[in-house]
Amino acid sequence: MIVGDNKPLEEIAASLSGYRKVMILGCGSCVTVCLSGGDREARQLALELTRGHLFHGSPPIFETGTILRQCERDLVAIHQDLPAATEAILSLACGCGVQTLGDVFEPLPVIPALNTTFYGAANEAGVWREMCQGCGDCVLSHTGGICPVARCAKSLFNGPCGGSQNGSCEIYADVPCAWALIYYRLKKQNKLHLLHTVRQPRDWRPAGGAGPRIRRRTGVGGGAGKIKM
Amino acid sequence: MAYFRVNDKCNGCLSCVQNCPATALSYEDREKQRSLRHNLALCARCGQCWRVCPQEAIEFQYFLQGPWEEVATLDLVRCNVCGEPLYTADFKQTVADRGRAEIEPFCPRHRQEIDQLGKAHYYPGRSKDERY
């Protein structure tokens, strides 16, 4: 899922300076699950912004709400109402949600309350680790299911580098070396021969090097939710 | 049948309510009883309640393999020949309302056979392949 981290309260308050009424909008999907941008966090943020001495003068009036997914334009446009006299939206979604709200409610300013950080997985309660960078050309089939793009600090395709020490990355001792993980995983799978395969240099255009990526599927839409972009 | 089920190990500690990130769990104290409540529309199905429950009282597996629920029942139109289900009567009406020709209810196989018979009738003497 997409993982986000809350911005510092001071930074959020500075972004809201001058607004009298602000809608704090949580997102009910990824950021709810990673405990950074759901309904609970929206309410908590409203409390913290109101209680703290973060504003010169009175803080804005905050209203809170949450919508299932902020990243779907028709869903937001049809199902999300804003209270009267709202002057800005503080979004607890990832960057996709923030920008979608900005399109739907233009010219209302939409301010991010999170830093969108990575695509991660939870392998223990409350801890999400980066697993994927959405590079557009997945290599997991020949790296034992361990991503060198996201999990090697240097995104090496021919690791490990000289900084690999006893299975750990030189960045931090508690960060496992992705290429050590790959080696031992392939060894367990009796597929070490995959490491001997010489591969073509990577084409990074699918990773976004050729501009914003778009995925199209035809034959979708036409019902109540159809909104022209 | 409820998707969110709690077994009899639940002691009402409210750990799940306090930790639900989607505020999909709440409780109500009435007279001598405490009720745990769940809102499926708010639930993100993240499993946080199941993870944190000290009593292992959340039966999360029902969320992963819930039953099918009937949400609409409509009259069906079947093939006039073999009875194969084709579409609903309402769908047939929608198509008719949009100005298209009335659909005769035949399955693809019997529609093709009827077309063949019709063409054989109107174009006698042609081979089967020439008719199409």
Chai-1 contact restraints between the chains, C-beta under 6 A:
chainA,res_idxA,chainB,res_idxB,connection_type,confidence,min_distance_angstrom,max_distance_angstrom,comment,restraint_id
A,G28,B,A44,contact,1.0,0.0,6.0,A-B,restraint_1
A,T32,B,P21,contact,1.0,0.0,6.0,A-B,restraint_2
A,T32,B,A22,contact,1.0,0.0,6.0,A-B,restraint_3
A,T32,B,A44,contact,1.0,0.0,6.0,A-B,restraint_4
A,V33,B,A44,contact,1.0,0.0,6.0,A-B,restraint_5
A,V33,B,C46,contact,1.0,0.0,6.0,A-B,restraint_6
A,L35,B,P21,contact,1.0,0.0,6.0,A-B,restraint_7
A,G38,B,P21,contact,1.0,0.0,6.0,A-B,restraint_8
A,G38,B,A22,contact,1.0,0.0,6.0,A-B,restraint_9
A,D39,B,A22,contact,1.0,0.0,6.0,A-B,restraint_10
A,D39,B,T23,contact,1.0,0.0,6.0,A-B,restraint_11
A,R40,B,P21,contact,1.0,0.0,6.0,A-B,restraint_12
A,R40,B,T23,contact,1.0,0.0,6.0,A-B,restraint_13
A,A125,B,R51,contact,1.0,0.0,6.0,A-B,restraint_14
